[in-house]
Amino acid sequence: MWDKVSRFATDRLTDLKNVGGAVSNEIKYAAGQLNDNKTQQSQSWSGVPGQFADKSPLQNGLDALNKAGASPKGFADGNPNDLKLVSNFYTNPKNNGVMNQYDLSTNLYLRYISGKGKEGLEVSPKQKGQISGFIKKQQDNLSDPELVDNIKSNFGEGHVDRIQKGDVPVYFGGWSDAPAPVKGKIPVDIEGAKDASTSLGSFWAKPNTQGGFDVEEDYNFAYAPKKDGGSGYQPTVKQAKTHYGSNPVQWYKPQNVAGRHAISGYGTPFKYTISVP
């Protein structure tokens, strides 16, 4: 059994080395994960929601591909077999909770690219607490009439109507130590904010009957084909290289891999709700 795992690990690390020195640290991380898996192979992959949320999307992405038996390079390059391996693994009911272990960006993207959607989605209490904190911070920001006027100017009267009904629009941007912080935006260097900004993006929070908030979102990509809820934007080869990887470092960034896959029509949009205190 372990001979097969060892051969698999060697193949995966060979793929990763081809990416280049820029991801050498991630190769070491992946190797460590494979060694850990050797001693844990009798245990279920599914653990505690959010237990790997503090790791980077790249680290979690490599771990997720390893579990599915997919080549990181093949997946990033859009190899149909590797995409199928990911889809088959993460839509298998036996692996229902695996995605929930990761950061929210990785969790939601795996649900999109595999076609699993919202089924079985869980968010850890810590992640929920962070989202709740962003909402309450924005509630405080909205006490400034100037900010509400800016929202009206940029987004229209409809946004102000929702605010008056108790809904809270949350935006991300800027840094907490900036000389002139962006008014009305949650700085992305606050714990959990970067993950929320790349998964939820800007979002509306609606008060619920439990005294908390519901975040109801669509997970999709604007540049996906129209049949997948996107705009149908089709970049030229030059544009694709510029935006989604003109060199190996850029090519293998998780957000650029996701962008190429969406444009190519891989993935299934879905709606989901996260309730927070």
Sequence and secondary structure as in RCSB ss.txt:
>XXXX:A:sequence
MWDKVSRFATDRLTDLKNVGGAVSNEIKYAAGQLNDNKTQQSQSWSGVPGQFADKSPLQNGLDALNKAGASPKGF
ADGNPNDLKLVSNFYTNPKNNGVMNQYDLSTNLYLRYISGKGKEGLEVSPKQKGQISGFIKKQQDNLSDPELVDN
IKSNFGEGHVDRIQKGDVPVYFGGWSDAPAPVKGKIPVDIEGAKDASTSLGSFWAKPNTQGGFDVEEDYNFAYAP
KKDGGSGYQPTVKQAKTHYGSNPVQWYKPQNVAGRHAISGYGTPFKYTISVP
>XXXX:A:secstr
 HHHHHHHHHHHHHHHHHH GGGHHHHHHHHHHHHHHHHHTTS S   TTTTTTS HHHHHHHHHHHHT  HHHH
HTT HHHHHHHHHHHTSGGGTTTGGGS HHHHHHHHHHHS TTTT    HHHHHHHHHHHHHHHHHTT HHHHHH
HHHHH HHHHHHHHTT EEE B S TT SS  TTSB TTSTTHHHHHHHT SEEEEE TTSSEEEEEEE  TTS 
GGGTS      HHHHHHHH SSHHHHTSHHHHHHHHHHTT S  EEEEEEE 
